[in-house]
Amino acid sequence: MLDWLWSIIIGGVVGWLADLVVPGVKVGILGAIIAGILGGVLGKWLFGLLGLPITGVWPFIAAVVGAIILLLVYRAIAKK
């Protein structure tokens, strides 16, 4: 029942970390939550394709990587 709340909290933290890593993009709180949640989906999918583990701390790392990729794509599109 609290899974959605944890998704929002962890998504916010992941999005905030990705926002710190990618220069030139400031997405705000809502943008960080969205980037973190979508980054988790993307990261889990990418790690699965590469055969990397998705246990322990790896889901968090996968989410950060996915969110960074999303913000890099967003920055590239937004500059045009």
MOPAC internal coordinates of N, CA, C and O (Angstrom, degrees):
PM7 1SCF
backbone

  N    0.0000 0     0.00 0     0.00 0    0    0    0
  C    1.4466 1     0.00 0     0.00 0    1    0    0
  C    1.5268 1   111.36 1     0.00 0    2    1    0
  O    1.2310 1   120.30 1   146.03 1    3    2    1
  N    1.3009 1   117.04 1   -33.97 1    3    2    1
  C    1.4580 1   119.99 1   179.56 1    5    3    2
  C    1.5196 1   112.48 1   -92.75 1    6    5    3
  O    1.2310 1   120.19 1  -171.43 1    7    6    5
  N    1.3361 1   117.24 1     8.57 1    7    6    5
  C    1.4535 1   120.41 1  -179.92 1    9    7    6
  C    1.5293 1   111.68 1   -59.30 1   10    9    7
  O    1.2310 1   120.33 1   139.93 1   11   10    9
  N    1.3183 1   116.98 1   -40.07 1   11   10    9
  C    1.4557 1   119.88 1  -179.15 1   13   11   10
  C    1.5273 1   111.04 1   -65.52 1   14   13   11
  O    1.2310 1   120.55 1   143.88 1   15   14   13
  N    1.3274 1   116.56 1   -36.12 1   15   14   13
  C    1.4640 1   120.05 1   178.50 1   17   15   14
  C    1.5233 1   111.04 1   -67.01 1   18   17   15
  O    1.2310 1   120.76 1   136.69 1   19   18   17
  N    1.3378 1   116.15 1   -43.31 1   19   18   17
  C    1.4621 1   119.96 1   177.27 1   21   19   18
  C    1.5267 1   110.70 1   -63.67 1   22   21   19
  O    1.2310 1   120.19 1   141.77 1   23   22   21
  N    1.3386 1   117.23 1   -38.23 1   23   22   21
  C    1.4584 1   120.87 1   177.98 1   25   23   22
  C    1.5240 1   110.76 1   -61.20 1   26   25   23
  O    1.2310 1   120.37 1   138.96 1   27   26   25
  N    1.3188 1   116.90 1   -41.04 1   27   26   25
  C    1.4654 1   120.83 1   179.00 1   29   27   26
  C    1.5329 1   110.68 1   -67.58 1   30   29   27
  O    1.2310 1   120.46 1   135.17 1   31   30   29
  N    1.3243 1   116.72 1   -44.83 1   31   30   29
  C    1.4714 1   120.37 1  -178.65 1   33   31   30
  C    1.5218 1   110.94 1   -64.90 1   34   33   31
  O    1.2310 1   120.61 1   128.25 1   35   34   33
  N    1.3260 1   116.43 1   -51.75 1   35   34   33
  C    1.4665 1   120.27 1  -179.15 1   37   35   34
  C    1.5320 1   109.92 1   -65.70 1   38   37   35
  O    1.2310 1   120.37 1   140.75 1   39   38   37
  N    1.3312 1   116.90 1   -39.25 1   39   38   37
  C    1.4648 1   120.40 1   176.69 1   41   39   38
  C    1.5128 1   111.96 1   -59.69 1   42   41   39
  O    1.2310 1   120.50 1   140.11 1   43   42   41
  N    1.3244 1   116.64 1   -39.89 1   43   42   41
  C    1.4582 1   120.48 1   177.33 1   45   43   42
  C    1.5157 1   112.72 1   -64.19 1   46   45   43
  O    1.2310 1   120.64 1   136.97 1   47   46   45
  N    1.3157 1   116.38 1   -43.03 1   47   46   45
  C    1.4727 1   120.84 1   178.80 1   49   47   46
  C    1.5216 1   110.37 1   -65.24 1   50   49   47
  O    1.2310 1   120.51 1   134.41 1   51   50   49
  N    1.3340 1   116.63 1   -45.59 1   51   50   49
  C    1.4647 1   121.19 1  -179.96 1   53   51   50
  C    1.5304 1   110.21 1   -63.14 1   54   53   51
  O    1.2310 1   120.22 1   134.07 1   55   54   53
  N    1.3255 1   117.18 1   -45.93 1   55   54   53
  C    1.4601 1   120.70 1   178.52 1   57   55   54
  C    1.5156 1   112.46 1   -62.89 1   58   57   55
  O    1.2310 1   120.59 1   141.43 1   59   58   57
  N    1.3217 1   116.47 1   -38.57 1   59   58   57
  C    1.4711 1   120.45 1   177.70 1   61   59   58
  C    1.5263 1   110.43 1   -63.45 1   62   61   59
  O    1.2310 1   120.13 1   135.71 1   63   62   61
  N    1.3491 1   117.35 1   -44.29 1   63   62   61
  C    1.4656 1   120.79 1   178.26 1   65   63   62
  C    1.5209 1   110.80 1   -62.18 1   66   65   63
  O    1.2310 1   120.52 1   136.01 1   67   66   65
  N    1.3266 1   116.61 1   -43.99 1   67   66   65
  C    1.4647 1   119.93 1   178.96 1   69   67   66
  C    1.5239 1   110.37 1   -63.68 1   70   69   67
  O    1.2310 1   120.08 1   142.14 1   71   70   69
  N    1.3199 1   117.45 1   -37.86 1   71   70   69
  C    1.4592 1   122.11 1   178.54 1   73   71   70
  C    1.5226 1   110.91 1   -63.38 1   74   73   71
  O    1.2310 1   120.19 1   145.88 1   75   74   73
  N    1.3249 1   117.25 1   -34.12 1   75   74   73
  C    1.4631 1   121.06 1   176.96 1   77   75   74
  C    1.5252 1   111.92 1   -69.93 1   78   77   75
  O    1.2310 1   120.63 1   146.27 1   79   78   77
  N    1.3263 1   116.41 1   -33.73 1   79   78   77
  C    1.4639 1   121.62 1  -175.58 1   81   79   78
  C    1.5263 1   111.95 1   -78.86 1   82   81   79
  O    1.2310 1   119.98 1   141.81 1   83   82   81
  N    1.3244 1   117.64 1   -38.19 1   83   82   81
  C    1.4691 1   121.71 1  -175.69 1   85   83   82
  C    1.5253 1   109.06 1   -91.24 1   86   85   83
  O    1.2310 1   120.27 1   -68.87 1   87   86   85
  N    1.3389 1   117.09 1   111.13 1   87   86   85
  C    1.4608 1   119.27 1  -179.76 1   89   87   86
  C    1.5271 1   111.59 1   -73.82 1   90   89   87
  O    1.2310 1   120.86 1   -29.90 1   91   90   89
  N    1.3159 1   115.95 1   150.10 1   91   90   89
  C    1.4559 1   121.01 1   175.34 1   93   91   90
  C    1.5137 1   114.90 1    84.94 1   94   93   91
  O    1.2310 1   120.02 1  -174.29 1   95   94   93
  N    1.3368 1   117.56 1     5.71 1   95   94   93
  C    1.4645 1   121.20 1   179.32 1   97   95   94
  C    1.5201 1   107.72 1  -129.69 1   98   97   95
  O    1.2310 1   120.56 1   -56.98 1   99   98   97
  N    1.3032 1   116.54 1   123.02 1   99   98   97
  C    1.4652 1   121.75 1   173.48 1  101   99   98
  C    1.5160 1   106.67 1  -126.15 1  102  101   99
  O    1.2310 1   120.53 1   -72.38 1  103  102  101
  N    1.3280 1   116.59 1   107.62 1  103  102  101
  C    1.4612 1   120.47 1  -171.42 1  105  103  102
  C    1.5236 1   113.76 1   -97.89 1  106  105  103
  O    1.2310 1   118.91 1   168.43 1  107  106  105
  N    1.3028 1   119.69 1   -11.57 1  107  106  105
  C    1.4549 1   121.69 1  -178.49 1  109  107  106
  C    1.5242 1   111.68 1    78.05 1  110  109  107
  O    1.2310 1   120.78 1     2.00 1  111  110  109
  N    1.3211 1   116.12 1  -178.00 1  111  110  109
  C    1.4676 1   120.93 1  -174.92 1  113  111  110
  C    1.5258 1   111.39 1   -67.85 1  114  113  111
  O    1.2310 1   120.04 1   129.61 1  115  114  113
  N    1.3168 1   117.52 1   -50.39 1  115  114  113
  C    1.4634 1   120.56 1  -178.92 1  117  115  114
  C    1.5291 1   110.87 1   -63.34 1  118  117  115
  O    1.2310 1   120.46 1   137.84 1  119  118  117
  N    1.3172 1   116.72 1   -42.16 1  119  118  117
  C    1.4686 1   120.82 1   177.68 1  121  119  118
  C    1.5117 1   112.10 1   -63.19 1  122  121  119
  O    1.2310 1   120.48 1   142.81 1  123  122  121
  N    1.3412 1   116.68 1   -37.19 1  123  122  121
  C    1.4642 1   120.50 1   178.20 1  125  123  122
  C    1.5207 1   110.99 1   -66.30 1  126  125  123
  O    1.2310 1   120.48 1   139.00 1  127  126  125
  N    1.3303 1   116.69 1   -41.00 1  127  126  125
  C    1.4672 1   120.33 1   178.62 1  129  127  126
  C    1.5249 1   109.98 1   -63.84 1  130  129  127
  O    1.2310 1   120.41 1   134.02 1  131  130  129
  N    1.3198 1   116.82 1   -45.98 1  131  130  129
  C    1.4630 1   120.63 1   180.00 1  133  131  130
  C    1.5281 1   110.68 1   -64.26 1  134  133  131
  O    1.2310 1   120.38 1   134.34 1  135  134  133
  N    1.3408 1   116.88 1   -45.66 1  135  134  133
  C    1.4656 1   120.19 1   179.09 1  137  135  134
  C    1.5281 1   110.94 1   -62.40 1  138  137  135
  O    1.2310 1   120.23 1   141.91 1  139  138  137
  N    1.3216 1   117.16 1   -38.09 1  139  138  137
  C    1.4636 1   120.57 1   179.84 1  141  139  138
  C    1.5176 1   112.41 1   -67.53 1  142  141  139
  O    1.2310 1   120.20 1   136.35 1  143  142  141
  N    1.3241 1   117.23 1   -43.65 1  143  142  141
  C    1.4681 1   120.38 1  -179.53 1  145  143  142
  C    1.5283 1   110.19 1   -68.02 1  146  145  143
  O    1.2310 1   120.25 1   132.00 1  147  146  145
  N    1.3371 1   117.14 1   -48.00 1  147  146  145
  C    1.4654 1   119.88 1   178.25 1  149  147  146
  C    1.5288 1   111.22 1   -66.09 1  150  149  147
  O    1.2310 1   120.65 1   145.44 1  151  150  149
  N    1.3336 1   116.36 1   -34.56 1  151  150  149
  C    1.4663 1   120.20 1   176.56 1  153  151  150
  C    1.5193 1   111.91 1   -64.33 1  154  153  151
  O    1.2310 1   120.66 1   145.36 1  155  154  153
  N    1.3278 1   116.35 1   -34.64 1  155  154  153
  C    1.4654 1   119.88 1   176.22 1  157  155  154
  C    1.5145 1   111.85 1   -64.29 1  158  157  155
  O    1.2310 1   120.76 1   138.76 1  159  158  157
  N    1.3271 1   116.16 1   -41.24 1  159  158  157
  C    1.4736 1   120.42 1   178.00 1  161  159  158
  C    1.5286 1   109.78 1   -65.58 1  162  161  159
  O    1.2310 1   120.48 1   131.93 1  163  162  161
  N    1.3312 1   116.69 1   -48.07 1  163  162  161
  C    1.4596 1   121.08 1  -179.67 1  165  163  162
  C    1.5279 1   111.37 1   -63.39 1  166  165  163
  O    1.2310 1   120.39 1   134.62 1  167  166  165
  N    1.3303 1   116.86 1   -45.38 1  167  166  165
  C    1.4585 1   120.88 1  -179.15 1  169  167  166
  C    1.5184 1   112.62 1   -63.19 1  170  169  167
  O    1.2310 1   120.39 1   138.11 1  171  170  169
  N    1.3189 1   116.85 1   -41.89 1  171  170  169
  C    1.4656 1   120.38 1   178.60 1  173  171  170
  C    1.5246 1   110.04 1   -63.20 1  174  173  171
  O    1.2310 1   120.38 1   138.46 1  175  174  173
  N    1.3284 1   116.87 1   -41.54 1  175  174  173
  C    1.4563 1   120.87 1   178.65 1  177  175  174
  C    1.5334 1   111.00 1   -64.21 1  178  177  175
  O    1.2310 1   120.30 1   133.91 1  179  178  177
  N    1.3495 1   117.03 1   -46.09 1  179  178  177
  C    1.4659 1   120.91 1   179.88 1  181  179  178
  C    1.5259 1   111.71 1   -64.12 1  182  181  179
  O    1.2310 1   120.23 1   135.93 1  183  182  181
  N    1.3240 1   117.17 1   -44.07 1  183  182  181
  C    1.4639 1   120.22 1   179.42 1  185  183  182
  C    1.5210 1   110.18 1   -63.43 1  186  185  183
  O    1.2310 1   120.18 1   143.07 1  187  186  185
  N    1.3330 1   117.26 1   -36.93 1  187  186  185
  C    1.4611 1   121.06 1   177.31 1  189  187  186
  C    1.5193 1   111.18 1   -63.89 1  190  189  187
  O    1.2310 1   120.53 1   138.32 1  191  190  189
  N    1.3432 1   116.59 1   -41.68 1  191  190  189
  C    1.4722 1   120.55 1   177.86 1  193  191  190
  C    1.5175 1   111.84 1   -62.59 1  194  193  191
  O    1.2310 1   120.82 1   141.98 1  195  194  193
  N    1.3256 1   116.03 1   -38.02 1  195  194  193
  C    1.4624 1   120.97 1  -178.16 1  197  195  194
  C    1.5238 1   112.88 1   -83.46 1  198  197  195
  O    1.2310 1   120.22 1   174.36 1  199  198  197
  N    1.3168 1   117.18 1    -5.64 1  199  198  197
  C    1.4581 1   120.83 1   179.94 1  201  199  198
  C    1.5198 1   113.83 1    74.93 1  202  201  199
  O    1.2310 1   120.47 1  -159.70 1  203  202  201
  N    1.3244 1   116.71 1    20.30 1  203  202  201
  C    1.4644 1   120.78 1   179.01 1  205  203  202
  C    1.5244 1   109.69 1   -82.87 1  206  205  203
  O    1.2310 1   120.35 1   -26.57 1  207  206  205
  N    1.3206 1   116.93 1   153.43 1  207  206  205
  C    1.4708 1   119.31 1  -177.89 1  209  207  206
  C    1.5224 1   112.30 1   -67.79 1  210  209  207
  O    1.2310 1   121.06 1   -31.18 1  211  210  209
  N    1.3140 1   115.57 1   148.82 1  211  210  209
  C    1.4638 1   120.87 1   176.86 1  213  211  210
  C    1.5300 1   107.62 1  -127.72 1  214  213  211
  O    1.2310 1   121.37 1  -128.28 1  215  214  213
  N    1.3238 1   114.98 1    51.72 1  215  214  213
  C    1.4624 1   121.73 1   176.80 1  217  215  214
  C    1.5240 1   108.60 1  -132.54 1  218  217  215
  O    1.2310 1   120.71 1   -15.23 1  219  218  217
  N    1.2971 1   116.24 1   164.77 1  219  218  217
  C    1.4643 1   120.88 1   179.17 1  221  219  218
  C    1.5142 1   111.38 1    66.37 1  222  221  219
  O    1.2310 1   120.52 1    54.73 1  223  222  221
  N    1.3236 1   116.61 1  -125.27 1  223  222  221
  C    1.4607 1   122.24 1  -178.36 1  225  223  222
  C    1.5329 1   111.51 1   -88.14 1  226  225  223
  O    1.2310 1   119.83 1   170.57 1  227  226  225
  N    1.3111 1   117.92 1    -9.43 1  227  226  225
  C    1.4560 1   121.72 1  -176.04 1  229  227  226
  C    1.5207 1   114.82 1   -60.70 1  230  229  227
  O    1.2310 1   118.31 1   144.06 1  231  230  229
  N    1.3322 1   120.83 1   -35.94 1  231  230  229
  C    1.4778 1   118.45 1   176.60 1  233  231  230
  C    1.5311 1   112.39 1   -59.93 1  234  233  231
  O    1.2310 1   120.57 1   143.14 1  235  234  233
  N    1.3231 1   116.52 1   -36.86 1  235  234  233
  C    1.4650 1   120.38 1   178.35 1  237  235  234
  C    1.5281 1   109.87 1   -66.28 1  238  237  235
  O    1.2310 1   120.53 1   135.24 1  239  238  237
  N    1.3365 1   116.58 1   -44.76 1  239  238  237
  C    1.4627 1   121.11 1   178.68 1  241  239  238
  C    1.5229 1   110.26 1   -63.02 1  242  241  239
  O    1.2310 1   120.52 1   137.20 1  243  242  241
  N    1.3287 1   116.61 1   -42.80 1  243  242  241
  C    1.4645 1   120.98 1   178.04 1  245  243  242
  C    1.5237 1   110.52 1   -60.91 1  246  245  243
  O    1.2310 1   120.05 1   139.46 1  247  246  245
  N    1.3183 1   117.50 1   -40.54 1  247  246  245
  C    1.4650 1   121.52 1   179.60 1  249  247  246
  C    1.5242 1   110.81 1   -65.02 1  250  249  247
  O    1.2310 1   119.96 1   138.04 1  251  250  249
  N    1.3252 1   117.69 1   -41.96 1  251  250  249
  C    1.4658 1   120.88 1   178.83 1  253  251  250
  C    1.5286 1   109.99 1   -63.89 1  254  253  251
  O    1.2310 1   120.35 1   134.84 1  255  254  253
  N    1.3303 1   116.94 1   -45.16 1  255  254  253
  C    1.4642 1   120.97 1   178.66 1  257  255  254
  C    1.5291 1   110.22 1   -60.64 1  258  257  255
  O    1.2310 1   120.55 1   134.12 1  259  258  257
  N    1.3270 1   116.55 1   -45.88 1  259  258  257
  C    1.4562 1   120.65 1   179.09 1  261  259  258
  C    1.5174 1   112.31 1   -62.08 1  262  261  259
  O    1.2310 1   120.05 1   138.19 1  263  262  261
  N    1.3285 1   117.51 1   -41.81 1  263  262  261
  C    1.4668 1   121.45 1   179.23 1  265  263  262
  C    1.5279 1   110.98 1   -66.50 1  266  265  263
  O    1.2310 1   120.08 1   142.14 1  267  266  265
  N    1.3196 1   117.45 1   -37.86 1  267  266  265
  C    1.4657 1   120.66 1   177.14 1  269  267  266
  C    1.5230 1   109.76 1   -62.93 1  270  269  267
  O    1.2310 1   120.58 1   136.16 1  271  270  269
  N    1.3326 1   116.49 1   -43.84 1  271  270  269
  C    1.4617 1   120.21 1   178.46 1  273  271  270
  C    1.5340 1   110.26 1   -60.88 1  274  273  271
  O    1.2310 1   120.63 1   134.59 1  275  274  273
  N    1.3318 1   116.40 1   -45.41 1  275  274  273
  C    1.4670 1   120.12 1   179.11 1  277  275  274
  C    1.5271 1   111.69 1   -60.15 1  278  277  275
  O    1.2310 1   120.25 1   137.14 1  279  278  277
  N    1.3291 1   117.13 1   -42.86 1  279  278  277
  C    1.4646 1   119.62 1  -179.22 1  281  279  278
  C    1.5282 1   111.66 1   -69.72 1  282  281  279
  O    1.2310 1   119.93 1   146.92 1  283  282  281
  N    1.3245 1   117.75 1   -33.08 1  283  282  281
  C    1.4570 1   120.52 1   175.42 1  285  283  282
  C    1.5259 1   111.05 1   -65.21 1  286  285  283
  O    1.2310 1   120.62 1   138.03 1  287  286  285
  N    1.3224 1   116.42 1   -41.97 1  287  286  285
  C    1.4653 1   120.89 1   176.70 1  289  287  286
  C    1.5268 1   109.60 1   -64.71 1  290  289  287
  O    1.2310 1   120.35 1   135.76 1  291  290  289
  N    1.3243 1   116.94 1   -44.24 1  291  290  289
  C    1.4676 1   121.31 1   178.62 1  293  291  290
  C    1.5269 1   111.01 1   -59.34 1  294  293  291
  O    1.2310 1   120.61 1   136.16 1  295  294  293
  N    1.3354 1   116.44 1   -43.84 1  295  294  293
  C    1.4683 1   120.41 1   179.69 1  297  295  294
  C    1.5190 1   110.88 1   -63.30 1  298  297  295
  O    1.2310 1   120.12 1   138.84 1  299  298  297
  N    1.3265 1   117.37 1   -41.16 1  299  298  297
  C    1.4633 1   120.88 1  -179.99 1  301  299  298
  C    1.5275 1   111.35 1   -65.09 1  302  301  299
  O    1.2310 1   120.43 1   140.75 1  303  302  301
  N    1.3200 1   116.79 1   -39.25 1  303  302  301
  C    1.4692 1   120.78 1  -179.49 1  305  303  302
  C    1.5201 1   110.55 1   -73.97 1  306  305  303
  O    1.2310 1   120.31 1   138.73 1  307  306  305
  N    1.3276 1   117.00 1   -41.27 1  307  306  305
  C    1.4665 1   121.23 1  -176.20 1  309  307  306
  C    1.5228 1   112.53 1   -67.81 1  310  309  307
  O    1.2310 1   119.17 1   153.52 1  311  310  309
  N    1.3161 1   119.19 1   -26.48 1  311  310  309
  C    1.4706 1   121.77 1  -178.88 1  313  311  310
  C    1.5111 1   112.54 1   -77.57 1  314  313  311
  O    1.2310 1   119.89 1   165.66 1  315  314  313
  N    1.3204 1   117.82 1   -14.34 1  315  314  313
  C    1.4721 1   119.93 1  -178.01 1  317  315  314
  C    1.4952 1   111.40 1   -80.40 1  318  317  315
  O    1.2310 1   120.10 1   180.00 1  319  318  317

